[in-house]
Amino acid sequence: MTTTTWLIVLLVLSVVANVALTAQLTARRRRPLPLPPATTVRDSPQTLHDLETTRLELDQARRAADHATGLMQGRDLELGRVRGLLAQSQAQAADAAAAAEEAHALRKEREELLARLRELEEEVRRRSRERDDAQSQALARIHELERRLADAEARAEGPLGPEPVSPAIPRQLPVGRDTTADSSVDGADLGPVVVRAASARGDRARHDGEHRRDAVLLRFAEEIPSPTLLSAVAAGTPRGRWSQSAADRACRSLATQVGRYGEGLGRELYGPDGDDGALGALLRTALQGVAHSMRLVTRGEGPGGEADDSAIEVSLTGLLTRLGDGREREHLAFGVGDGALLRLRDEVWTAEFTPGDSASGRTRRLPADAARVGWARLTTLPGDVLAVCSPPMAELLLRDDVGAWFAARWAGRQPYLTSFLSEVNVPVRSTGGDRSVVCLWDFGDARDARSATP
């Protein structure tokens, strides 16, 4: 038993004893005194002494009664204090019970927090292991990239220097109703033939806030009986208001026209009785269909409501390539304007075809000169690279310094799409026009193409 309990018991016993004593005194006070026998009062000394004694006893009894009354009042006060202490002890007991319950809840919460802490520590250890693994993989990847970069730098000794070159970044978006993306890239690995296509806005257009005016296209010509790839580059003129839309329309319409006359083109290209005259007629018909489609871009904008050819002038260069394994691959290059088809062989670029073979021919444009299409057949050997170029890109590849830089990167290996776009977009001084090119790698056999992947 606690000290508080013993104190309560003692107080209760004291109260009980005081109550019993008070009861006895009260009973004694209320008990009637025996009446003395009736005697004749005599004023004798003995009688007076007895009266005085009785008076004293009566005073003593009264004082005893008053004292008992005071004791009763004191015991009542003490009993009130005991009741207060009892109530206080009960409140303290309730508080202790609540504190015990709260302590139990806190212990339970502490245990839960400790369990959660252990889980978090395990999660931290797991994340640390994952971070270490990721760092190891990243370091291994960095070492691999450094090794490949060192190999590329060893191969690329030219005017751009051994340091890696970052692509040019446009500083503002173009304005105008005929805007398009700053750059575009496409490509495919088609067994022995690997092709990449990219078009980037030129430095001059970026500086002036103008849009890109070129377009490129890669399309499988499924209407030609023998598997054939169509590659095209269309370059709009800087003064044409709708040159970008016209260039994109020219590429798409060319794919449509090749599909329309695919059977005849396949017969004249690959058949034993192929005729160059019939082939030229088919190409002229196809290019006239392209010109008609282009004029729909500006229909009603000319002086008399007709199409405005000056707003949609483009030069167009196309290439039809026969797919499949072969030691000599057949191609047909055709077009109108100042585009060019270059070949990379033994790390040297040479111009194999230009639609305009003279100064006057290079100024021709679609749609007005659709009937003056130029074309040529050519073959490639395994390891050759063909590039269908817009004029600014052709000028870069034919420069001794920059052409060697591109040859070191493209000879014998096809780049990834992003790498190809970065290389086309390399910040080197040029005429500032848009750079558009379709590169085609001829590996002869598909197994050679797979082994050449970087």
Secondary structure as UniProt FT lines:
FT   HELIX           3..30
FT   HELIX           45..155
FT   TURN            159..160
FT   TURN            177..178
FT   STRAND          183..190
FT   TURN            191..192
FT   STRAND          193..200
FT   HELIX           203..208
FT   STRAND          214..220
FT   TURN            222..223
FT   STRAND          228..236
FT   TURN            238..239
FT   TURN            241..242
FT   HELIX           243..260
FT   HELIX           262..270
FT   TURN            272..273
FT   HELIX           276..295
FT   HELIX           296..298
FT   TURN            299..300
FT   TURN            303..304
FT   HELIX           309..311
FT   STRAND          314..322
FT   STRAND          329..336
FT   STRAND          340..345
FT   TURN            346..347
FT   STRAND          348..353
FT   HELIX           359..362
FT   TURN            367..369
FT   HELIX           370..372
FT   STRAND          374..380
FT   TURN            382..383
FT   STRAND          385..389
FT   HELIX           391..398
FT   HELIX           400..410
FT   TURN            411..412
FT   HELIX           417..424
FT   STRAND          435..442
FT   HELIX           446..451
//
